[in-house]
Amino acid sequence: MARQNLDTTGNESDGSLWARLNTMLTELYAGAISSLTVDSGTKTASATTGAATLSKNSGKITSEALTTAAGASYTLTLTNTEIAATSLIFASVGDGTNSQGTPVVGPINAGAGSATIEIKNDHASEALNGTITIDFLVLGA
């Protein structure tokens, strides 16, 4: 399974995720959504002990150094004033300094002003060995 690595502008190496998402949503709602705007400015933060704060509707979080065992999960708690309990949150994961294991996005749970994003190490035997990056997009806050 290929990972989607996004930079802080929302670009990925094989095309624009935001453009594809905008097209999909526009078609789905048959014109009810006229555009999808992602805010600007600083959209990065670093996590400490599984928690980060970034009040933007999109951004990139860099985790602390992880040693998550094979088959185990790391949970990031994101404090973000843009998130409501009814928000849809999309996330992708990439390697920061991590060079082993297979981090994949698991369940994402939204609450008023925060969300939890679970990252599972899907590798059969290797633990994670460094930082990971988690890119997110919040819709419908």
Secondary structure, 3 states (H helix, E strand, C coil): CCCCCECCCCEECCEEHHHHHHHHHHHHCCCCCCCCCCCCCCCEEECECCEEECCCCEEEEECCCECCCCCCEEEEEEECCCCCCCCEEEEEEEECCCCCCCEEEEEEEEECCEEEEEEEECCCCCCCCECEEEEEEEECC
